[in-house]
Amino acid sequence: MVFRPQKTNFQLKIVENIHTLSIWANNPWRRYSLSLIILLIGYFLGSSLGMVSAVVELMDPLAAFLSAVFIEILIVLRRNFRFERKKKFLVLLLDSLRLGLFYGFFTESLKLL
């Protein structure tokens, strides 16, 4: 017998906020502007993680491992939310964050050449 985990008040509030944000983003300009903001945040995170790990030089393997784990978590979340119609906006935001991270890592790798 499989038990489903209990939904806590925190989880319900997070889902409610994401649903409210997706209703607010029905306008295409709002949706794409928020997607662009998330993409730039991902780029900032990717480039800053690359810079910090390059300066310290001791954390290169650890930073690469954490980056790979974080991107894999984003991929798993996208796979879980892909078929739910109500969460298409969340999938768009996850893809924007992942693309920003990849772009930040890529530009940092070109700086290190």
CYANA upper distance limits for C-alpha pairs under 8 A (distance plus 0.5 A):
  7 LYS  CA     11 GLN  CA      6.68
  7 LYS  CA     12 LEU  CA      7.28
  8 THR  CA     12 LEU  CA      6.86
  9 ASN  CA     13 LYS  CA      6.70
 10 PHE  CA     14 ILE  CA      6.78
 11 GLN  CA     15 VAL  CA      6.74
 12 LEU  CA     16 GLU  CA      6.54
 13 LYS  CA     17 ASN  CA      6.58
 14 ILE  CA     18 ILE  CA      6.76
 15 VAL  CA     19 HIS  CA      6.63
 16 GLU  CA     20 THR  CA      6.64
 17 ASN  CA     21 LEU  CA      6.59
 18 ILE  CA     22 SER  CA      6.66
 18 ILE  CA     90 LEU  CA      8.04
 19 HIS  CA     23 ILE  CA      6.79
 19 HIS  CA     86 LYS  CA      8.25
 19 HIS  CA     87 LYS  CA      8.44
 20 THR  CA     24 TRP  CA      6.72
 21 LEU  CA     25 ALA  CA      6.66
 22 SER  CA     26 ASN  CA      7.05
 22 SER  CA     89 PHE  CA      6.50
 22 SER  CA     90 LEU  CA      8.27
 24 TRP  CA     30 ARG  CA      8.31
 25 ALA  CA     29 TRP  CA      8.49
 25 ALA  CA     30 ARG  CA      5.73
 25 ALA  CA     31 ARG  CA      5.26
 26 ASN  CA     30 ARG  CA      7.85
 26 ASN  CA     31 ARG  CA      7.24
 27 ASN  CA     31 ARG  CA      6.79
 28 PRO  CA     32 TYR  CA      6.54
 29 TRP  CA     33 SER  CA      6.42
 30 ARG  CA     34 LEU  CA      6.53
 31 ARG  CA     35 SER  CA      6.62
 31 ARG  CA     89 PHE  CA      8.42
 32 TYR  CA     36 LEU  CA      6.52
 33 SER  CA     37 ILE  CA      6.70
 34 LEU  CA     38 ILE  CA      6.72
 34 LEU  CA     93 LEU  CA      8.48
 35 SER  CA     39 LEU  CA      6.62
 35 SER  CA     92 LEU  CA      7.55
 35 SER  CA     93 LEU  CA      6.20
 35 SER  CA     96 SER  CA      6.50
 36 LEU  CA     40 LEU  CA      6.69
 36 LEU  CA     96 SER  CA      7.76
 37 ILE  CA     41 ILE  CA      6.70
 38 ILE  CA     42 GLY  CA      6.64
 38 ILE  CA     93 LEU  CA      7.11
 38 ILE  CA     96 SER  CA      6.57
 38 ILE  CA     97 LEU  CA      6.09
 38 ILE  CA    100 GLY  CA      8.21
 39 LEU  CA     43 TYR  CA      6.69
 39 LEU  CA     96 SER  CA      5.25
 39 LEU  CA     97 LEU  CA      5.54
 39 LEU  CA     98 ARG  CA      8.23
 39 LEU  CA     99 LEU  CA      7.14
 39 LEU  CA    100 GLY  CA      5.08
 39 LEU  CA    101 LEU  CA      8.35
 40 LEU  CA     44 PHE  CA      6.60
 40 LEU  CA     97 LEU  CA      8.46
 40 LEU  CA    100 GLY  CA      6.63
 41 ILE  CA     45 LEU  CA      6.67
 41 ILE  CA     97 LEU  CA      7.71
 41 ILE  CA    100 GLY  CA      7.61
 42 GLY  CA     46 GLY  CA      6.54
 42 GLY  CA     96 SER  CA      8.08
 42 GLY  CA     97 LEU  CA      5.31
 42 GLY  CA     98 ARG  CA      7.27
 42 GLY  CA     99 LEU  CA      7.82
 42 GLY  CA    100 GLY  CA      4.71
 42 GLY  CA    101 LEU  CA      5.18
 42 GLY  CA    104 GLY  CA      7.80
 43 TYR  CA     47 SER  CA      6.52
 43 TYR  CA     97 LEU  CA      8.35
 43 TYR  CA     99 LEU  CA      8.44
 43 TYR  CA    100 GLY  CA      4.70
 43 TYR  CA    101 LEU  CA      5.59
 43 TYR  CA    102 PHE  CA      8.05
 43 TYR  CA    103 TYR  CA      6.65
 43 TYR  CA    104 GLY  CA      4.97
 43 TYR  CA    105 PHE  CA      8.40
 44 PHE  CA     48 SER  CA      6.40
 44 PHE  CA    100 GLY  CA      8.29
 44 PHE  CA    101 LEU  CA      8.29
 44 PHE  CA    104 GLY  CA      7.20
 45 LEU  CA     49 LEU  CA      6.48
 45 LEU  CA    101 LEU  CA      7.13
 45 LEU  CA    104 GLY  CA      7.80
 46 GLY  CA     50 GLY  CA      6.73
 46 GLY  CA    100 GLY  CA      7.71
 46 GLY  CA    101 LEU  CA      5.11
 46 GLY  CA    102 PHE  CA      7.53
 46 GLY  CA    103 TYR  CA      7.95
 46 GLY  CA    104 GLY  CA      4.85
 46 GLY  CA    105 PHE  CA      5.70
 47 SER  CA     51 MET  CA      6.67
 47 SER  CA    101 LEU  CA      8.24
 47 SER  CA    104 GLY  CA      4.97
 47 SER  CA    105 PHE  CA      6.32
 47 SER  CA    107 THR  CA      7.79
 47 SER  CA    108 GLU  CA      6.34
 48 SER  CA     52 VAL  CA      6.55
 49 LEU  CA     53 SER  CA      6.58
 49 LEU  CA     63 ALA  CA      7.85
 50 GLY  CA     54 ALA  CA      6.55
 50 GLY  CA     63 ALA  CA      8.50
 50 GLY  CA    104 GLY  CA      8.46
 50 GLY  CA    105 PHE  CA      6.94
 50 GLY  CA    108 GLU  CA      6.44
 50 GLY  CA    109 SER  CA      8.39
 51 MET  CA     55 VAL  CA      6.71
 51 MET  CA    108 GLU  CA      7.69
 52 VAL  CA     56 VAL  CA      6.76
 53 SER  CA     57 GLU  CA      6.36
 53 SER  CA     58 LEU  CA      7.89
 53 SER  CA     59 MET  CA      6.01
 53 SER  CA     60 ASP  CA      5.90
 53 SER  CA     63 ALA  CA      6.92
 54 ALA  CA     60 ASP  CA      7.38
 59 MET  CA     63 ALA  CA      6.24
 60 ASP  CA     64 ALA  CA      6.60
 61 PRO  CA     65 PHE  CA      6.60
 62 LEU  CA     66 LEU  CA      6.62
 63 ALA  CA     67 SER  CA      6.48
 64 ALA  CA     68 ALA  CA      6.62
 65 PHE  CA     69 VAL  CA      6.65
 66 LEU  CA     70 PHE  CA      6.55
 67 SER  CA     71 ILE  CA      6.67
 68 ALA  CA     72 GLU  CA      6.58
 69 VAL  CA     73 ILE  CA      6.64
 70 PHE  CA     74 LEU  CA      6.85
 71 ILE  CA     75 ILE  CA      6.77
 71 ILE  CA     98 ARG  CA      7.11
 72 GLU  CA     76 VAL  CA      6.71
 73 ILE  CA     77 LEU  CA      6.65
 74 LEU  CA     78 ARG  CA      6.64
 74 LEU  CA     94 LEU  CA      7.02
 74 LEU  CA     98 ARG  CA      7.49
 75 ILE  CA     79 ARG  CA      6.71
 76 VAL  CA     80 ASN  CA      6.76
 77 LEU  CA     81 PHE  CA      6.70
 78 ARG  CA     82 ARG  CA      6.25
 78 ARG  CA     91 VAL  CA      6.22
 78 ARG  CA     94 LEU  CA      7.27
 78 ARG  CA     95 ASP  CA      8.18
 81 PHE  CA     87 LYS  CA      6.64
 81 PHE  CA     88 LYS  CA      7.87
 81 PHE  CA     90 LEU  CA      8.24
 81 PHE  CA     91 VAL  CA      7.02
 82 ARG  CA     87 LYS  CA      7.99
 82 ARG  CA     88 LYS  CA      7.35
 82 ARG  CA     91 VAL  CA      7.11
 84 GLU  CA     88 LYS  CA      7.42
 87 LYS  CA     91 VAL  CA      6.92
 88 LYS  CA     92 LEU  CA      6.82
 89 PHE  CA     93 LEU  CA      6.84
 90 LEU  CA     94 LEU  CA      6.64
 91 VAL  CA     95 ASP  CA      6.59
 92 LEU  CA     96 SER  CA      6.67
 93 LEU  CA     97 LEU  CA      6.68
 94 LEU  CA     98 ARG  CA      6.65
 95 ASP  CA     99 LEU  CA      6.51
 96 SER  CA    100 GLY  CA      6.58
 97 LEU  CA    101 LEU  CA      6.70
 98 ARG  CA    102 PHE  CA      6.73
 99 LEU  CA    103 TYR  CA      6.61
100 GLY  CA    104 GLY  CA      6.54
101 LEU  CA    105 PHE  CA      6.63
102 PHE  CA    106 PHE  CA      6.52
103 TYR  CA    107 THR  CA      6.68
104 GLY  CA    108 GLU  CA      6.69
105 PHE  CA    109 SER  CA      6.61
106 PHE  CA    110 LEU  CA      6.87
107 THR  CA    111 LYS  CA      6.89
108 GLU  CA    112 LEU  CA      6.96
109 SER  CA    113 LEU  CA      7.15
